[in-house]
Amino acid sequence: MIEGEHDSLGNYGQDDVNLPWSSWYYITFGQNVIEGEVNQLRRAFDKKCSEVLESRKIDSPRELGKYLGIPVFSETDAKKWTHVVETHSRQLVRCFKKNRKSIVDLHSSIRSGEYAPNSLGEFICWYVHKAYSSAIEILSSQKVLVIPSSRFQAAVWYKERKYEGLLAGLSK
């Protein structure tokens, strides 16, 4: 829905790939584009994962994590993470609802793309992406977090897909 330079869209994103084991995913989070070019390190890592999965030489999520040298988040880990995320999401949804009028006014005042529905939900999706990208950059500049030189992270993650996070929370 939103058009413009890549930086206008939010510099960071998450990609999920279904793994051959029920409720398991290969997840990457980071920059897809760096200085106008595709993040080659991220794509190469994705390819390495894809190739080992296609070879069928890996028999479990833990083996995949070990092979790739990335963390594996078990069902127990994922439930703890989900609890934290849901708590913060509820706080964010309350904030959005409290500021609904100004958010709707902002949405109504901008020119948005024509290739997707001009919906408030799409706008909120962009708004959140832009906000967390800015927060990441600020935290990085203040040395609160360290972004790896590859500009992405990867993990093998267990998660049940009951609903999809924040936007699902806004629709309740």
N, C-alpha and C positions, 0 to 999 in steps of 0.2 A: 504494500500500500504506500509506503513512504519511498520517495525517489530522492536521489541526490548522491553525493560522494559517499564512498564506503564508510568514512568516519561518521557521516550523518546517520548511519544505520546502527551504530554501536559496534565497537571493534571486536567484541568477543562473542563466541557462540558455542553451543554444545551440539555434538553429533552423537547419536546413539545407533548402534548396530545390533540387531537381534543375534544372539548366539544360538548355537544348536541345542542348548540346554534350557529348559523351561524357566522363564523369568530372569535369565542372565543376559547382560548386555556388555558390549565393549563401548566405552564412553570416552570421548575426548572433549576437552573444554579449552578454549584459547582463541587465538587469532587465526582466521582462515586466510586473511589477506594482510600482508606486511608491505608497506610502502608501494601499494598498487599491484603487488605480485602475490600469487598463491603461495601460502606457507608450505614450501617444499618439504620441510622436515616433518610436518604433520601428515602430509599426503604420503610420504615414504613410510611412515610408521603405520598408517592405515593399510597400506599395501602389504607390509610385512605381516600384519594381523590377518588380512584377507587370504594371503597365500598359505599361511600355516593352517588356517581353518579349511581351506580347499584341499589341502594335502591329507586331511583327516589323521594327522599324526598326534593330535592333541585330544585327550579323552575327558577333560574336565575343565571347568572354569579356573581352578587353581593351577592346573598345568599351563593354561594359556597365560595367566598372570606371570608365572615363573618364567616361561619362555620369553615373554616380552619385557620382563623386568619391571612390571607395574603392579600397584597394589590390587588386591582382591577384596571387595567389600561383601561380606557374607550377609545372609538374611538378618542376623542379629545387628550387624553394623548398619545395614540399610534402615532397619526399624528405628534405631537411635537417630540417624540422620533425618528420616522423615518426620519424627517428632519435633526436632529442632526447626526444620523448614516449615512445618505446619504452624508452629507457634509464631514464627516471624511473619509468615504469610498472612495469618489472621490480623496481626498488628498492621501490616501494610494495607490490607483490604479495608480495615477500619479507617485508616488515614485517607485512602482513596474515596471512600464513601463520605467522609467528613468534608472533603474538598471536591465533591462531585460536580458542583456547579462550575467552579473554575476550570476543572479538567474538561468538562463538556464544552465550555466556552472556548478553551484553547483548541480542542479538536475541531470545532466549527469554524475557527478562524484561519486554519492552515489549508494550503493547497496540498492535496495528497495525490498519490499515484492513481492511475486509471486501470491498472491491470488486475487489481484485487478489490474486493468490496470495501467501500469506505465506511467501515464500521468502527464503533467505539472500541470494541474488543481488539481489533487490529492496531488501533492507535495506542491503546494501553500496552499491548505487546511491545511496540516500538519504544514507547515511553520508558518502560521498565528496562529494556535492553540498553537504552541510552543512559539511563540513570546508573545501572550497575557498571557499565563500562567506565563512566566518569568516576565512580567510587573506586574501582580497581586502579585506575591511573593515579588518583589522589593517594590511595594507600601505598602504592608502589613508590611514588615520589617522596613520601614521608618515611620510607623504609619499614613500614608496618608489615608489608608482605613482599616477597621476592618472586618476580616472574622469571621462570626459567628462560635461558637463551633461546630455546626452541619455540618459545611463545605459546606453548600448550602443555597440557597434562593429560594423561590417559589412565584409565582404570578398568578393571572388570568388576561389574556391579550387579548385585541381585536387586531386582525391584519388581514389585507387582504393580501393574498399571491399572489402578482403580479409576484414576482421573489424572488430569495433567495440571497439577499445581495451582499457581496463582490465578490464571484465567478461570479455572474451574471454581475457585473460591469466590471470584467476583460474580459468577453467575448464580450463586446460591441465594 
